[in-house]
Amino acid sequence: MRSVLLLAALASCAFGVAACGNSSGASATKKGAAIIDQGTVKKDAGGGDTSEADVAAKAGAVGEACAGNPQCTDGLCFQGKCAAPCKKSADCGAGNDCASDDGKRLFCHARSYPDGVGTDCTVAGSPCADGQKCVGNPESPGAECSVACKADLDCPPSMACLPQSDGTSWCQLRKFCTECTSDEECGAGSVCANMGKGRFCSKLCNFGSTECPRYADCQTVDGLPMCVHRAGTCAGTGDLCQPCSDKACNAGQCLTVPSTLESFCAKDCTADADCGTGYTCTQVSSDATKPKECVPKSPDATTPPMCVSKITPTMNEGDIMDDFAMIGYVDTNDNVSLADEDPHLIHLSDFADRDLIAVTVSAGWCGPCQEETTTFKATMEAANYKVMIFQVLMEGPDHGVPPTLAFSKTWVTQLKAAGASGIDLTGIANSWNSDPNGGIPLNIVIDAKTRQVYKKFNGAPPGGWTPTLQYYLKKYYP
């Protein structure tokens, strides 16, 4: 599968193949423990191999030889041995995991990946162990230590073996719309939801709010409110404009639109005539040797291409803001300065002890954004630090250029920024601006504990941040 961001210019990132170490779990034969080893032939008491008839008569318990699921007491035959069913890895004992080989059944199996796979390897995290590689952009949340893989069982339960643009496959953390079998595979705070004809990672939501991705709705699934792709499933048929997530497309690339994060199948083309009504043929890769792709036509320059019938507006007043994370700088030594700080992984939830969070989306080329940044220290002091300023840089010093951590450091140093300031390389911050004509800075006032949006406006607040924040402090926290 080829998966790319739908950008006018896109830098490709190829991953090399890393050595994959192996470690085996301890042997066990009781129910709830892992299968012992990967052998497929059982020796009889006289030293000879058992026949298939003998296997059929004697197999059944965990660890016994088997030739198929019916021969096992629990109906789980994996690599020639009866396996123990499970619901989570805690059922399986040390050195073992609870996972699936077909997306339907869960059983205990011995781990085949080295320690450290799945740990954070951003610039604020830990370096990867020998033989592992940091997959993802280390200046963006979600970069993790990984190993090359052939199947999901080569990875921790919270990771899937996903193909990369260079044809290799690597263990990567499961995200919204990744196929799953259990809640454990989707990580903390997420659920494995029935969606269409498959099960995909999702999360619980509140009806009427917009915590779900812009291409998803909050719907009732198995009696619980969960985010569901507006197409009804995360993996379609592979045809043009079908949702693709981590699935392959039939005749083109799986594209991701940065401003909405919707992923859909495109189609290789040379001219608009190859695409059909409602589509245009465009070059989506920075590599001119790659084929052009059919994508939906947009009615104007500010509307992104989309395949769902409607993109849900985000971050309206009254909505609940997701727990956004960024890599950046935050005041850890209480000197109200970011100039001497090292980069950190920063979440909105880190500041739940405050009353308000003022989220401001800025760009390096934006003059009003620069002026606003110089006032952050005074603004927080005037509010007796009941307010946290949370600044997200969505672009660098030039229009359309992604921000870098190095630029962010220069920004906070020269402008004497306070609070928290970091960069967004995912396009999520830009998606909060549901008004296509809205400019920046985009400012959002939220409750620090619930992340409910109190106020959202484009441009600097009238009279500066201090009177605006004072108004909401008096209104909600008298």
JOFEN-V754522 format. One record per run of one state. SS is the DSSP state (@ for helix, = for strand, . for the rest). FROM is the first residue (numbers start at 0). TO is the last residue. If there is no record, write none. Layout:
BEGIN
SS;FROM;TO / SS;FROM;TO
END
This chain:
BEGIN
.;0;1 / =;2;4 / .;5;41 / =;42;42 / .;43;47 / =;48;48 / .;49;50 / @;51;57 / .;58;63 / =;64;64 / .;65;67 / @;68;70 / .;71;75 / =;76;77 / .;78;79 / =;80;81 / .;82;83 / =;84;84 / .;85;87 / @;88;90 / .;91;94 / =;95;98 / .;99;105 / =;106;109 / .;110;118 / =;119;119 / .;120;131 / =;132;134 / .;135;142 / =;143;145 / .;146;146 / =;147;147 / .;148;150 / @;151;153 / .;154;157 / =;158;162 / .;163;167 / =;168;172 / .;173;177 / =;178;178 / .;179;181 / @;182;185 / .;186;189 / =;190;194 / .;195;196 / =;197;201 / .;202;202 / =;203;203 / .;204;214 / =;215;220 / .;221;222 / =;223;228 / .;229;241 / =;242;242 / .;243;252 / =;253;255 / .;256;261 / =;262;264 / .;265;265 / =;266;268 / .;269;270 / @;271;273 / .;274;277 / =;278;281 / .;282;290 / =;291;295 / .;296;318 / =;319;319 / .;320;323 / =;324;329 / .;330;342 / =;343;346 / @;347;350 / .;351;354 / =;355;362 / .;363;365 / @;366;372 / .;373;374 / @;375;381 / .;382;385 / =;386;394 / .;395;403 / @;404;413 / .;414;418 / =;419;422 / .;423;426 / @;427;430 / .;431;440 / =;441;446 / .;447;450 / =;451;457 / .;458;463 / @;464;475 / .;476;477
END
